[in-house]
Each structure stands twice: as C-alpha cells, then as structure tokens.
C-alpha cells in the first residue's frame, strides 16, 4: 500500500504528464485520465480516513493510559501514606533505640540531622534557589499592547490539526 506522500505525488505526476492535454480542454481533465485521477482520489481519501482512525485509536489509548497512571499514582500514594502511618506507630510504641529481629524483619535506629527553618525572611538569597521561567501568556499580552519590541519576541501564527 502506498504512502499518502506517494499518492499525492502520483496525482501531481498524472497532472504534470498530461498538462498539455488538460490545457487544451480548458483545465478540464479528459475522461480517459479522469478514471485514473478518481482512483487516486479514492485511494487518498481511504488513506486519510485510515490516518484519522489510527489517531483516534491512539488518542483513546492515551486517555486509557493516563487514567491507569492516575489510578496507579493514587494507589502508590495510599501505600506510601500507609507505610508512614505504620512507621509512626512503631516509633510511638517502641522505645528509642529498641532493636527488633525476627526471620522476616529487622528494626534498627540511626541518628540524623534535619534542618528546621524558623524564619526564612532572615535568610540571605544564598540559601534560596530561584527558578527562571518564561511567562508566554504575559509576553503575548505585552506584544499585543505594544510593550515588547519585535526584536525580543514576536507572535507567530500556527495551524494545528483537529480530528474528531
């Protein structure tokens, strides 16, 4: 089966090869070429329809996968919360440093240090990480209002395909 590009090229080749005949008929394709051209149009239409079906199938798969990811994320969050709950139960119900060993488990304790910031307003900027992010919606508004020069940013017109 030919690609959409090949079909389009075959249609253009048919027109190019018979351009003189088409011009003699005032731009109308002669009946002997019309059948070939119609067959190419049907093949092209079927190919485009198949592309649309594939895109719809992949869109459905994306939605299904996203839902599955959401469900798995919820389950993972639940399990992590349950782990923390159970660990906290052990922490509150065992003496600090108490060891426990059986054939399936082992509980040990280790000391660590954790920073607790009491007033972040008194910290210098050396202790902060600042992420720089371009705000494209604000830039668009600035361009539309004439606040941003064309050597800094421009609005480009795009075309996107929508398949339903």
C-alpha positions in Angstrom: 0.0 0.0 0.0 1.3 3.4 -1.0 2.0 6.2 1.5 0.0 9.4 1.4 3.0 11.2 0.1 3.3 8.7 -2.8 -0.4 9.1 -3.6 -0.2 12.9 -3.7 2.9 12.6 -5.8 1.2 10.2 -8.3 -1.7 12.7 -8.6 0.7 15.5 -9.3 2.6 13.4 -11.8 -0.6 12.5 -13.6 -1.4 16.2 -13.9 2.1 17.1 -14.9 2.4 14.4 -17.5 -0.9 15.4 -19.1 -0.7 19.1 -18.6 -0.8 19.9 -22.3 -3.9 17.8 -22.8 -5.6 19.4 -19.7 -4.8 22.9 -21.0 -6.3 22.0 -24.4 -9.5 21.0 -22.7 -9.7 24.4 -20.8 -8.4 23.0 -17.5 -10.8 20.0 -17.5 -9.3 16.5 -17.1 -10.2 14.4 -20.1 -12.4 11.3 -19.4 -9.6 8.9 -20.2 -7.5 10.4 -17.4 -10.4 11.1 -15.1 -10.7 7.4 -14.0 -7.1 7.2 -13.1 -7.4 10.5 -11.2 -10.6 9.4 -9.4 -8.9 6.1 -8.4 -6.1 8.1 -6.9 -8.5 10.4 -5.1 -10.4 7.4 -3.6 -7.1 5.8 -2.5 -6.0 9.2 -1.0 -9.4 9.5 0.8 -9.1 6.0 2.2 -5.6 6.7 3.4 -6.6 9.9 5.1 -9.5 8.1 6.7 -7.2 5.4 8.0 -4.9 8.0 9.4 -7.8 9.6 11.3 -8.9 6.2 12.6 -5.3 5.5 13.9 -5.1 8.9 15.5 -8.5 8.3 17.3 -7.3 4.9 18.5 -4.0 6.3 19.8 -6.0 9.2 21.5 -8.2 6.6 23.2 -5.1 4.7 24.3 -3.5 7.9 25.7 -6.7 8.6 27.7 -6.8 5.0 29.0 -3.1 5.1 29.9 -3.5 8.4 31.7 -6.4 7.0 33.7 -4.3 3.9 34.6 -1.4 6.1 35.6 -3.8 8.2 37.8 -5.1 5.1 39.4 -1.7 3.7 40.0 -0.5 7.1 41.4 -3.4 7.1 43.8 -2.6 3.5 44.9 1.1 4.4 45.3 0.2 7.5 47.4 -2.1 5.4 49.5 0.7 2.8 50.0 3.3 5.4 50.9 0.9 7.0 53.4 0.2 3.6 54.9 4.0 3.0 55.3 4.4 6.3 57.1 1.5 5.6 59.3 2.8 2.2 60.3 6.3 3.5 60.8 4.9 6.3 63.1 3.0 3.6 65.0 6.3 1.7 65.6 8.1 4.9 66.6 5.5 5.9 69.1 5.1 2.4 70.5 8.8 1.3 70.8 11.5 2.7 73.0 14.0 4.8 71.0 16.9 2.5 70.1 15.0 -0.7 70.9 16.1 -3.4 68.4 13.8 -6.0 66.9 14.9 -9.0 64.9 12.9 -12.0 63.5 13.3 -14.1 60.4 11.4 -11.6 58.2 12.3 -8.2 59.7 14.9 -6.2 61.4 14.4 -2.8 63.1 17.4 -0.6 63.9 17.7 3.1 64.6 20.1 5.7 63.4 20.6 9.3 64.2 20.4 12.0 61.6 20.2 15.8 61.4 17.4 17.7 59.8 17.2 21.5 59.2 14.1 23.3 60.5 13.8 26.9 59.3 12.1 29.1 61.9 12.1 32.4 59.9 13.0 32.3 56.2 12.8 36.1 55.9 16.0 36.4 57.8 18.0 34.2 55.4 20.1 35.7 52.6 19.4 34.9 49.0 22.4 32.5 49.0 20.1 30.0 50.7 17.3 30.1 48.1 17.0 28.5 44.7 15.1 30.7 42.2 13.8 29.2 39.0 13.6 31.4 36.0 10.5 30.7 33.9 9.2 32.5 30.7 5.6 33.5 31.1 4.4 33.2 27.4 0.9 34.4 28.1 2.2 37.6 29.7 4.6 38.1 26.7 1.7 37.7 24.3 -0.3 40.3 26.1 2.8 42.6 26.1 3.2 42.2 22.4 -0.4 42.9 21.7 -0.3 46.0 23.9 3.0 47.2 22.1 5.0 46.9 25.3 7.5 44.3 23.9 9.7 45.1 20.9 9.8 42.8 17.8 13.5 42.2 18.3 12.7 40.5 21.7 9.6 38.4 20.8 7.0 38.0 18.1 3.7 36.3 17.6 3.8 33.5 15.1 0.6 32.2 13.6 0.3 28.4 13.7 -2.2 25.9 12.3 -3.0 22.8 14.3 -5.0 19.8 13.1 -8.1 18.7 15.0 -9.5 15.3 14.4 -12.9 14.3 15.8 
